[in-house]
Amino acid sequence: MAAYLCPPAVIHGEHAVKTSQIVAEVRDRHPHAAWAPRIDGIAASTGIETRGWMLPLETAVAPGASGALGALGAGRAQEALARGGFTEQDVERAIAALEAVPAPQTVQERTAPAWEAVQSYGERAARGALQIAGLDTADVDCLITSNSTTPALPGLDIALANRLPLRPGTMLLPATQWACVAGTRSLALAAELVAADPDRVVLVVISEALSTTYQPADDTLESLIVRLLFADTAVAAVVTGRPRRESVLRLDGAWHHTLPGTQDLHRLETRADGTHFVMDRRGPRAVQETVTAMWEWLRTRYQDDPDSWHPDTLLAHPGGTRVLEYMEQTMPDAWPSGLLDHSRAGYTSGNRGGAAVFDILRRAHDAGQKAGNRAVLYAAAPGLTATALDGEWL
């Protein structure tokens, strides 16, 4: 399955949003929520002080433009009130009062600017990855894209094909629902493509505006956690079937796993005021099952060398630090410590969803890796589904 990966380009959200800003905004909006007395402790437990967003916090919390009347409009409201026997003066006062009431942004108001940002950030990441690999847009034979938080048709693949631009004959493979598993699954797909044609050049671009799930009106504990966790990032990398001078990691094997009956544990829901990320507290335990299955895959893969083989870096995005702790607890005792250091570092500035594994990979590469050392890449996503890769640093 040998496929060769060049260092990824990582573009973080340029608007720094501090945890203290989020806490202040949420506390002011929901002073009587059941979790309000504990908000400082909840925020501190994330370990995140600042995260980067593609758009500022003010954009997420701004009221909608239409007021409380919304799609109904002043005209229809006036007619209804008049039919109800209200005087003209009463109708005017009622309409004025309703128009002054702040209303949540609509899906369009929330998504449109984020979608533009996703495209722009994706283009920057794509150009950065090509420059790192010493290639040009004309060299790209296939483009794999993923973005789950700003659905659009045509999608990010078409947008980038025009923005870069790519050759008309470039194969476009959009994957809008991979979410957190986009990093590993895109590389697994790219490896399959270059295995079929070693001369093929595959460009992977993942651009996620996870901040679109920040929903000011929600007062659930889960919604609070979502507001505190997510960051916006665009990443891109080049995968080839033959080694290049710029190649830093060879991918040798891939593993996929899906847990039946877990599709409702984590999910995106589109409502009148935009996209909501819904979490179930049973989620981490289910993700742990995919970790156990991955350990078994690696054990079987290296069963002829069980005592001496181990990864030298474990680049993992299981959705949170709780599962990282489980991974440390369940990996073989003989494995060295610190395998998840780069993965943990990635969470200190927010959960990047599908872009996370590329960000972690870049951190590991920048820290310096010895040629011949082994790397395992792993990610889990809503579904619940997981993909892992086994490779060697070059």
Solvent accessible surface area in square Angstrom, and as a share of the most:
residue,aa,sasa,rsa
1,M,77,0.34
2,A,46,0.35
3,A,0,0.00
4,Y,30,0.11
5,L,0,0.00
6,C,0,0.00
7,P,10,0.06
8,P,0,0.00
9,A,9,0.07
10,V,30,0.17
11,I,35,0.18
12,H,84,0.38
13,G,8,0.08
14,E,117,0.52
15,H,61,0.27
16,A,74,0.57
17,V,3,0.02
18,K,113,0.48
19,T,15,0.09
20,S,74,0.48
21,Q,72,0.32
22,I,0,0.00
23,V,10,0.06
24,A,58,0.45
25,E,29,0.13
26,V,0,0.00
27,R,96,0.35
28,D,121,0.63
29,R,101,0.37
30,H,25,0.11
31,P,74,0.46
32,H,176,0.78
33,A,17,0.13
34,A,100,0.77
35,W,9,0.03
36,A,16,0.13
37,P,120,0.76
38,R,133,0.48
39,I,3,0.01
40,D,88,0.46
41,G,50,0.48
42,I,25,0.13
43,A,5,0.04
44,A,78,0.60
45,S,92,0.59
46,T,28,0.16
47,G,48,0.46
48,I,9,0.05
49,E,141,0.63
50,T,49,0.28
51,R,2,0.01
52,G,13,0.13
53,W,4,0.01
54,M,6,0.03
55,L,45,0.22
56,P,43,0.27
57,L,14,0.07
58,E,111,0.50
59,T,43,0.25
60,A,7,0.05
61,V,31,0.18
62,A,43,0.33
63,P,85,0.53
64,G,11,0.11
65,A,98,0.76
66,S,56,0.36
67,G,8,0.07
68,A,47,0.37
69,L,16,0.08
70,G,29,0.28
71,A,114,0.88
72,L,84,0.42
73,G,27,0.26
74,A,34,0.26
75,G,41,0.39
76,R,161,0.59
77,A,7,0.05
78,Q,75,0.33
79,E,100,0.45
80,A,51,0.39
81,L,38,0.19
82,A,60,0.46
83,R,185,0.68
84,G,56,0.54
85,G,65,0.62
86,F,107,0.45
87,T,81,0.47
88,E,133,0.60
89,Q,122,0.54
90,D,46,0.24
91,V,11,0.07
92,E,98,0.44
93,R,139,0.51
94,A,32,0.25
95,I,10,0.05
96,A,59,0.46
97,A,59,0.46
98,L,69,0.35
99,E,91,0.41
100,A,80,0.62
101,V,70,0.40
102,P,103,0.65
103,A,19,0.15
104,P,83,0.52
105,Q,20,0.09
106,T,60,0.35
107,V,51,0.30
108,Q,140,0.62
109,E,58,0.26
110,R,16,0.06
111,T,25,0.15
112,A,54,0.42
113,P,50,0.32
114,A,1,0.01
115,W,44,0.16
116,E,91,0.41
117,A,11,0.09
118,V,0,0.00
119,Q,22,0.10
120,S,41,0.26
121,Y,10,0.04
122,G,0,0.00
123,E,34,0.15
124,R,109,0.40
125,A,0,0.00
126,A,0,0.00
127,R,105,0.38
128,G,19,0.18
129,A,1,0.01
130,L,6,0.03
131,Q,148,0.66
132,I,57,0.29
133,A,0,0.00
134,G,51,0.49
135,L,30,0.15
136,D,86,0.45
137,T,23,0.13
138,A,57,0.44
139,D,58,0.30
140,V,0,0.00
141,D,46,0.24
142,C,0,0.00
143,L,0,0.00
144,I,1,0.00
145,T,2,0.01
146,S,1,0.01
147,N,4,0.02
148,S,18,0.12
149,T,3,0.02
150,T,0,0.00
151,P,90,0.57
152,A,36,0.28
153,L,176,0.88
154,P,86,0.54
155,G,10,0.10
156,L,1,0.01
157,D,9,0.05
158,I,70,0.35
159,A,15,0.12
160,L,0,0.00
161,A,20,0.15
162,N,108,0.55
163,R,76,0.28
164,L,5,0.03
165,P,85,0.54
166,L,17,0.09
167,R,92,0.33
168,P,146,0.92
169,G,65,0.63
170,T,11,0.06
171,M,75,0.33
172,L,48,0.24
173,L,54,0.27
174,P,70,0.44
175,A,17,0.13
176,T,54,0.31
177,Q,167,0.74
178,W,46,0.16
179,A,22,0.17
180,C,21,0.12
181,V,1,0.00
182,A,0,0.00
183,G,0,0.00
184,T,0,0.00
185,R,44,0.16
186,S,1,0.00
187,L,0,0.00
188,A,3,0.03
189,L,57,0.28
190,A,0,0.00
191,A,0,0.00
192,E,107,0.48
193,L,25,0.13
194,V,1,0.01
195,A,57,0.44
196,A,84,0.65
197,D,54,0.28
198,P,54,0.34
199,D,98,0.51
200,R,47,0.17
201,V,18,0.11
202,V,0,0.00
203,L,0,0.00
204,V,1,0.00
205,V,0,0.00
206,I,1,0.00
207,S,0,0.00
208,E,1,0.01
209,A,1,0.01
210,L,16,0.08
211,S,12,0.08
212,T,8,0.05
213,T,6,0.04
214,Y,2,0.01
215,Q,5,0.02
216,P,18,0.12
217,A,57,0.44
218,D,32,0.16
219,D,80,0.41
220,T,70,0.41
221,L,35,0.17
222,E,46,0.21
223,S,12,0.08
224,L,0,0.00
225,I,50,0.25
226,V,5,0.03
227,R,3,0.01
228,L,0,0.00
229,L,38,0.19
230,F,15,0.06
231,A,2,0.01
232,D,1,0.01
233,T,0,0.00
234,A,0,0.00
235,V,0,0.00
236,A,0,0.00
237,A,0,0.00
238,V,0,0.00
239,V,0,0.00
240,T,7,0.04
241,G,13,0.12
242,R,127,0.46
243,P,90,0.56
244,R,81,0.30
245,R,216,0.79
246,E,29,0.13
247,S,12,0.08
248,V,21,0.12
249,L,0,0.00
250,R,55,0.20
251,L,0,0.00
252,D,32,0.17
253,G,6,0.06
254,A,33,0.26
255,W,28,0.10
256,H,100,0.44
257,H,56,0.25
258,T,85,0.49
259,L,18,0.09
260,P,122,0.77
261,G,71,0.69
262,T,20,0.11
263,Q,114,0.51
264,D,88,0.46
265,L,13,0.07
266,H,29,0.13
267,R,84,0.31
268,L,70,0.35
269,E,50,0.23
270,T,98,0.57
271,R,104,0.38
272,A,94,0.73
273,D,27,0.14
274,G,1,0.01
275,T,13,0.08
276,H,7,0.03
277,F,37,0.15
278,V,33,0.19
279,M,41,0.18
280,D,40,0.21
281,R,166,0.61
282,R,157,0.57
283,G,0,0.00
284,P,31,0.19
285,R,152,0.56
286,A,8,0.06
287,V,6,0.03
288,Q,20,0.09
289,E,95,0.42
290,T,0,0.00
291,V,0,0.00
292,T,71,0.41
293,A,24,0.19
294,M,0,0.00
295,W,30,0.11
296,E,84,0.38
297,W,43,0.15
298,L,3,0.01
299,R,140,0.51
300,T,64,0.37
301,R,95,0.35
302,Y,43,0.16
303,Q,105,0.47
304,D,142,0.74
305,D,66,0.34
306,P,89,0.56
307,D,135,0.70
308,S,76,0.49
309,W,30,0.11
310,H,56,0.25
311,P,0,0.00
312,D,47,0.24
313,T,8,0.05
314,L,0,0.00
315,L,0,0.00
316,A,0,0.00
317,H,0,0.00
318,P,4,0.02
319,G,33,0.32
320,G,21,0.20
321,T,58,0.34
322,R,125,0.46
323,V,4,0.03
324,L,0,0.00
325,E,81,0.36
326,Y,49,0.19
327,M,0,0.00
328,E,76,0.34
329,Q,140,0.62
330,T,54,0.31
331,M,22,0.10
332,P,64,0.40
333,D,151,0.78
334,A,88,0.68
335,W,32,0.11
336,P,55,0.35
337,S,113,0.73
338,G,39,0.38
339,L,8,0.04
340,L,3,0.01
341,D,83,0.43
342,H,42,0.19
343,S,0,0.00
344,R,72,0.26
345,A,37,0.29
346,G,6,0.05
347,Y,18,0.07
348,T,78,0.45
349,S,30,0.19
350,G,1,0.01
351,N,8,0.04
352,R,12,0.04
353,G,1,0.01
354,G,1,0.01
355,A,0,0.00
356,A,8,0.06
357,V,1,0.01
358,F,1,0.00
359,D,4,0.02
360,I,3,0.01
361,L,1,0.00
362,R,61,0.22
363,R,70,0.25
364,A,0,0.00
365,H,54,0.24
366,D,89,0.46
367,A,71,0.55
368,G,50,0.48
369,Q,48,0.21
370,K,149,0.63
371,A,68,0.53
372,G,42,0.40
373,N,38,0.19
374,R,36,0.13
375,A,0,0.00
376,V,0,0.00
377,L,0,0.00
378,Y,0,0.00
379,A,0,0.00
380,A,4,0.03
381,A,4,0.03
382,P,39,0.24
383,G,26,0.25
384,L,2,0.01
385,T,16,0.09
386,A,0,0.00
387,T,0,0.00
388,A,0,0.00
389,L,0,0.00
390,D,0,0.00
391,G,0,0.00
392,E,38,0.17
393,W,5,0.02
394,L,76,0.38
